Amino acid sequence: MTYSVRYLYYYVMPTQYAICLVTVGDEKTASLIAGGLVEGKLAACVSVIENVASTYRWKGKVEKSREFLLVIKTRKKLAEDVEQFVKRNHTYTVPEIIFLDINQGSREYLDWLGANTLFTTNIPRDKAGRIIL
């Protein structure tokens, strides 16, 4: 089977974009994080899925809770900015922040995603490249 170079570039080659998954415990926190990320152009879109059933181990016990799942569409280069923003605005001691590479997607959607996010990180760094907190 053969594929054109155009097909491989747009649909199979890795992209510069990622999806970040974050769970939160309440609608207020979900709205705060989603709105802040999009307003600050750290994400082009944040989808909020409510009533997610989570089962997890916390402090030696199995816990169950209802949460909101944030599906954050962003650039890979902005991952540290997204993580810092989520941690600053999250109510959990250890928030779930997981990044997944987007390896395939429609060209039009990925172009839109890129046009609606910052091109570079905003995190201040020292001359050695270490993050300044």
LINMO-V99084 format. One record per helix or strand of 3 or more residues. SS is the DSSP state (hx for helix, st for strand). FROM is the first residue (numbers start at 0). TO is the last residue. Records with the same first field share a line. If there is no record, write none. Layout:
# LINMO-V99084
SS=FROM-TO, FROM-TO
This chain:
# LINMO-V99084
hx=4-11, 26-38, 75-88, 106-114
st=16-23, 44-57, 60-74, 96-100
